Structure formats: structure tokens, C-alpha cells
Amino acid sequence: MSRIAVLGGGITGLTCACQLAQAGHEVIIYEKAAHTGGLAGSLVRGEFIFDFGPHEFCTENPTLMALLEDLLGDDLLVREKHAAQFFNGRFIDYPLSPLHVIQQLRPALVAKILSEVVLERFKSLVWSSSDHSFERWVASRFGPTLYETYFKPFTQKVWGIDPDHLDPRTASHRIAFNSIFDYVIKTFSYFFFHRNDFSSIHSPLKDKFYYSRRGIGTLTQSLAARCLELGVEFRCGYQVDRIDQQEGQAKALHFTNGETVRDFDYAVSTIPLSLLLGSLGHPVRELPIKFRSMVFVFLELPRAQMTPYSWIYYPDPEVIFQRSTDFALLDAGMCPAGQTGICLEISCFPEDEVWSWRDEQVLARVRRDLEQVGALPESVPCKGHVVRKQFIYPIQVTGYLEIVQELLKPVQQISNLVTTGRQGLYKYCNMNECMEMAIDVADQIEAEVGQFSYDLNSNWRGAGLEQERVIRAEGTG
Ligand SMILES: Cc1cc2nc3c(=O)[nH]c(=O)nc-3n(C[C@H](O)[C@H](O)[C@H](O)COP(=O)(O)OP(=O)(O)OC[C@H]3O[C@@H](n4cnc5c(N)ncnc54)[C@H](O)[C@@H]3O)c2cc1C
């Protein structure tokens, strides 16, 4: 039996703690916040329960599915997806069906886009192209016009950098189809033959997803409750600040509240990789990795719904938020009868103006934009809440996988320290992958591998880079 300190109590930390405690280890979770859950927690305000954006759970992994069923029982829900896009001044179903695109765009523009797609396809057949950037990956499959009018503005809004500086593996990983032809064929076979040919489990074209009753926080609360049953201890309000190491071993964890912990055999970190490296003595400002932050706005709306859609994307740069979510449409139990809770996500950096606006300013701007897009008149009274979170999207700049592989080296030199999860591995991934990573780390500790291995697989689908790159960085142990 080992004594294990888990740093961070998000879904990764909770899953890992649960697995380790089940195997008989003594586990303590150290969490900076006053409660566990992290990004997969819920915010409760009076009778309203809000998630931090829509959290659809998707998996095809039977182990994970069994765990989910076991944890949630009757609270496991299957939901239908009703998403939309605010496009050309109207709400239209998302993903865009070819018919909608044709209805929305001028015929001349449709003809231009189609001719570009055919030309790009022809070029790729004749010359072997290289997908060296996000822009090239998208433009060579969907044409420059569709890239400039649709993909570029939305990508820039979400990530906060010129898409030309994003790694093409981000596009390959997140866009569920490889070209317009691929999209048409896969959509057809999905809807008519129920065949899932999408490489991405989180494809926007899938119409169903798992959710937990009363919000995704129910899932992380169930995990925390299971941890408690298994004897895991919780230390909330513990922000790790410094880690002492000696002869390739982590020896002491120092927290900002003045506490120091020395009695552990392993430390599993799920805190942002930059913070972990900072705690090991690397100047955080000099690190070549950066997270995108987010201002979340939550509204208590005295109406059964804002629109008929569970969530809506807003690529228009004039609209301050990138997505809105309507929680009563995910589970009516998240709001008082006849009312709904709304979440608006504003992607930003802490140095951007919006981050330091007063809450009333943020609320006023959101209400103005909601009225302008025709979703909600400003005259409807709503109570609002604003929450800022710094670590949201690990920004996948060109070559980020190799950068992360390099940054992991000092961690690998410490044989009893392992980093994992979305923040810990700087991996733009979903809850299911976080849980899989957590289970993998618990298995490695249980098996006393001596060397932790990291799978930074990017599911690359493109040309000019190594195919299906799997980087396994071995620890020194
Ligand atoms: C807007 C949005 C929408 C999303 N939608 C989906 C979706 O539809 N489906 C899906 O599957 N996933 C979705 N995700 C992703 C999902 O939320 C994350 O992948 C997952 O919650 C990450 O879990 P984690 O435990 O790795 O990280 P986190 O949840 O960030 O947990 C890390 C924990 O570490 C703590 N911590 C940080 N620093 C310290 C420190 N120094 N000391 C101690 N503790 C510290 C934090 O407080 C936090 O609790 C979404 C995420 C966002 C932001």
C-alpha cells in the first residue's frame, strides 16, 4: 500500500483517487478551491444549477461506461443534441446541413466555395500537399473562402491567436471530417445506416450524449462521494506552491496556506502543467505554453427557455460570447419550474479588458449582445453571476506536442511524480479522456512500473507530418 497525494480535485484527480483507493492505497486530494469538481463541477445559485458550458459526456469505452453507470445509476441521462449556430443573422441548426448552407448563402458564393473545394481536391490529387498549419489543413479541405468566412473568425475568437499559428493537429483532432466529401459521405452513413465513421467521439454530428441529472457536477460529486466511501481524504483550500525534490524524488509539497506535506510515496499532479513546472522552480512566464481563459456569465431567466436550442455557437466577432447554453433543455431539474439558467462563455486572456471589467459591465454587454442577436430582449429582468477561470484551453500553437514532450523532461526526472489530465498534460481533451488518463496513471502506480509513460497521441489526419503520431515519453524511474 502506498501513500499518494493527488494535486487537484477535478474529474481527473477524483477518478485517479477513486481507482487508487479501490486498489487499497491511502489517498489524499489537495485542491486549491473550496470544493472539488474543477471545470466539470456545477455552480449552484439558489434554485439554479449551472455548468461551466455544456458538458456532454461521450464515450465508446466499455470500462468507462460501466463506471458511469455504477456511479450515476438513475441519474445517468441520455440527451438529444439540439445545437445551433448564429450565422448570417439567424439561428440555424448545427452542424450546418448542406441544404442550410445553400439557403443561407448567396448562390454566387455557394458556387465559389464549391469550385474552390473541387480545385483544392484536384490539387491534392496532383501534388502531395503539406498541412503545415491549421490554416492550410482547413483551407486545403474546405477552400479559402469557407476558411476566411467561417473557420478563421470562430477559431480566432475561441483561441485568441491567428489560426495560422495553431498546430494543424488541432484541426485534425477537432474537425470530425476530413473534407466536404468526407462530411457528406459520413453524415449519410451515420443517419441512414447508423454507422459511426467519425474518428472523433465528440463529433458534432452525433445526436445523443450522456449527461447527469442536475448537471455535470452530479458526476463529479458522485466520484467524490465514492472516494469518501473508499477512505480518500480531502484537503480543500490547499494550493500547491513549491515541490522540493532530492535525488530524483519529490520530497515535500508546500502549500500557499503554509502547510507542508512530506508523508507521501507518489504525487499525482492534475494542476496546469505550467504551474507544476513553476512549483519545480521553472519561471512560468518563460514557458512556451499558455492557457486561454474564460469569463462565464450565468443568467437566471424567468422563462422556460431562451431559444429552442440547448446550445448555440456565435462565430461573429462582434458578439462577445462564443456560445450560450440553456440548462432547462438539458435537465429541467436544474432550474425552478418554468424558468431556465443560461451560460455565456467569453474566451479571453487575463490581460484583455473584459477580464477586468466589473461584473455589471460584463452583464450589461452580454445583455446588449443577446438582444442584438435576437435571443433575449434586454427588458426581461434576469439575475446574473460572473465567474472568471484562468485555465481553460491549452493553446495548441504549432509544434505544441514536441514542446510539451520537452517540458515533461524535468517531471520525468522525478520518479515518484506524474502529471496527467487536461491541464496536467496540456491536452485539449474532454472528460472521458481525462478519466481514461486517470485510470491509466492509477494502473501504472498499481503495477509499480517505475517509469511513467505519457501518451500524447494527437490522432493526426493529414499530410506532410508523421502519420498517427504517438509520442511516448519514458520516465527515468
Ligand atoms: C466551456 C467548456 C466546455 C466543455 N465541454 C465539454 C463537453 O461537452 N464534454 C466533455 O467531455 N468535456 C468538456 N469540457 C472539458 C472538461 O471540462 C475537462 O476536460 C475536464 O473537466 C478537465 O478535468 P481536469 O481534472 O483535468 O482539470 P480541471 O477540471 O481544471 O481540474 C484541475 C483542478 O486542479 C485545481 N488546481 C489548480 N491549481 C492548483 C494548485 N496549484 N494546487 C492545487 N489544486 C490546483 C483546480 O482548482 C481544479 O479543481 C469542457 C470544458 C470547458 C471549459
The ligand as an SDF file (V2000), in Angstrom:
LIG
                    3D

 53 58  0  0  0  0  0  0  0  0999 V2000
  -16.5570   25.6110  -21.6600 C   0  0  0  0  0  0  0  0  0  0  0  0
  -16.1810   24.1630  -21.5710 C   0  0  0  0  0  0  0  0  0  0  0  0
  -16.9780   23.2040  -22.1550 C   0  0  0  0  0  0  0  0  0  0  0  0
  -16.6200   21.8580  -22.0720 C   0  0  0  0  0  0  0  0  0  0  0  0
  -17.4390   20.9360  -22.6360 N   0  0  0  0  0  0  0  0  0  0  0  0
  -17.1420   19.6240  -22.5160 C   0  0  0  0  0  0  0  0  0  0  0  0
  -18.0140   18.6470  -23.0430 C   0  0  0  0  0  0  0  0  0  0  0  0
  -19.0390   18.9440  -23.6380 O   0  0  0  0  0  0  0  0  0  0  0  0
  -17.6760   17.3460  -22.8790 N   0  0  0  0  0  0  0  0  0  0  0  0
  -16.5490   16.9530  -22.2260 C   0  0  0  0  0  0  0  0  0  0  0  0
  -16.3220   15.7550  -22.0750 O   0  0  0  0  0  0  0  0  0  0  0  0
  -15.6910   17.8700  -21.7380 N   0  0  0  0  0  0  0  0  0  0  0  0
  -15.9560   19.1910  -21.8670 C   0  0  0  0  0  0  0  0  0  0  0  0
  -15.0980   20.1250  -21.3830 N   0  0  0  0  0  0  0  0  0  0  0  0
  -13.7720   19.6730  -20.8710 C   0  0  0  0  0  0  0  0  0  0  0  0
  -13.8150   19.1930  -19.4390 C   0  0  0  0  0  0  0  0  0  0  0  0
  -14.4320   20.1330  -18.6070 O   0  0  0  0  0  0  0  0  0  0  0  0
  -12.3610   18.9980  -18.9910 C   0  0  0  0  0  0  0  0  0  0  0  0
  -11.6830   18.1660  -19.9110 O   0  0  0  0  0  0  0  0  0  0  0  0
  -12.2230   18.3520  -17.6220 C   0  0  0  0  0  0  0  0  0  0  0  0
  -13.1580   18.8510  -16.7180 O   0  0  0  0  0  0  0  0  0  0  0  0
  -10.8060   18.6240  -17.1200 C   0  0  0  0  0  0  0  0  0  0  0  0
  -10.6160   17.9900  -15.8880 O   0  0  0  0  0  0  0  0  0  0  0  0
   -9.2280   18.0540  -15.1070 P   0  0  0  0  0  0  0  0  0  0  0  0
   -9.4530   17.4150  -13.7990 O   0  0  0  0  0  0  0  0  0  0  0  0
   -8.1450   17.5230  -15.9670 O   0  0  0  0  0  0  0  0  0  0  0  0
   -8.9260   19.6130  -14.9440 O   0  0  0  0  0  0  0  0  0  0  0  0
   -9.6960   20.6680  -14.0120 P   0  0  0  0  0  0  0  0  0  0  0  0
  -11.1400   20.4270  -14.0260 O   0  0  0  0  0  0  0  0  0  0  0  0
   -9.2170   22.0100  -14.4280 O   0  0  0  0  0  0  0  0  0  0  0  0
   -9.1550   20.3130  -12.5630 O   0  0  0  0  0  0  0  0  0  0  0  0
   -7.9080   20.7530  -12.0960 C   0  0  0  0  0  0  0  0  0  0  0  0
   -8.0850   21.0700  -10.6230 C   0  0  0  0  0  0  0  0  0  0  0  0
   -6.8120   21.4870  -10.0760 O   0  0  0  0  0  0  0  0  0  0  0  0
   -7.0440   22.5460   -9.1690 C   0  0  0  0  0  0  0  0  0  0  0  0
   -5.7910   23.2980   -9.0470 N   0  0  0  0  0  0  0  0  0  0  0  0
   -5.2560   24.1810   -9.9190 C   0  0  0  0  0  0  0  0  0  0  0  0
   -4.0970   24.6600   -9.4620 N   0  0  0  0  0  0  0  0  0  0  0  0
   -3.8730   24.0530   -8.2710 C   0  0  0  0  0  0  0  0  0  0  0  0
   -2.8210   24.1100   -7.3300 C   0  0  0  0  0  0  0  0  0  0  0  0
   -1.7540   24.9000   -7.5020 N   0  0  0  0  0  0  0  0  0  0  0  0
   -2.8990   23.3420   -6.2120 N   0  0  0  0  0  0  0  0  0  0  0  0
   -3.9900   22.5230   -6.0040 C   0  0  0  0  0  0  0  0  0  0  0  0
   -5.0240   22.4390   -6.8890 N   0  0  0  0  0  0  0  0  0  0  0  0
   -4.9560   23.1820   -8.0130 C   0  0  0  0  0  0  0  0  0  0  0  0
   -8.1780   23.3290   -9.8240 C   0  0  0  0  0  0  0  0  0  0  0  0
   -8.8350   24.1440   -8.8710 O   0  0  0  0  0  0  0  0  0  0  0  0
   -9.0570   22.2250  -10.3840 C   0  0  0  0  0  0  0  0  0  0  0  0
  -10.0410   21.8230   -9.4720 O   0  0  0  0  0  0  0  0  0  0  0  0
  -15.4210   21.4760  -21.4290 C   0  0  0  0  0  0  0  0  0  0  0  0
  -14.6250   22.4470  -20.8420 C   0  0  0  0  0  0  0  0  0  0  0  0
  -14.9800   23.7730  -20.9230 C   0  0  0  0  0  0  0  0  0  0  0  0
  -14.1090   24.7970  -20.2950 C   0  0  0  0  0  0  0  0  0  0  0  0
  1  2  1  0
  2  3  1  0
  2 52  2  0
  3  4  2  0
  4  5  1  0
  4 50  1  0
  5  6  2  0
  6  7  1  0
  6 13  1  0
  7  8  2  0
  7  9  1  0
  9 10  1  0
 10 11  2  0
 10 12  1  0
 12 13  2  0
 13 14  1  0
 14 15  1  0
 14 50  1  0
 15 16  1  0
 16 17  1  0
 16 18  1  0
 18 19  1  0
 18 20  1  0
 20 21  1  0
 20 22  1  0
 22 23  1  0
 23 24  1  0
 24 25  2  0
 24 26  1  0
 24 27  1  0
 27 28  1  0
 28 29  2  0
 28 30  1  0
 28 31  1  0
 31 32  1  0
 32 33  1  0
 33 34  1  0
 33 48  1  0
 34 35  1  0
 35 36  1  0
 35 46  1  0
 36 37  1  0
 36 45  1  0
 37 38  2  0
 38 39  1  0
 39 40  1  0
 39 45  2  0
 40 41  1  0
 40 42  2  0
 42 43  1  0
 43 44  2  0
 44 45  1  0
 46 47  1  0
 46 48  1  0
 48 49  1  0
 50 51  2  0
 51 52  1  0
 52 53  1  0
M  END
$$$$
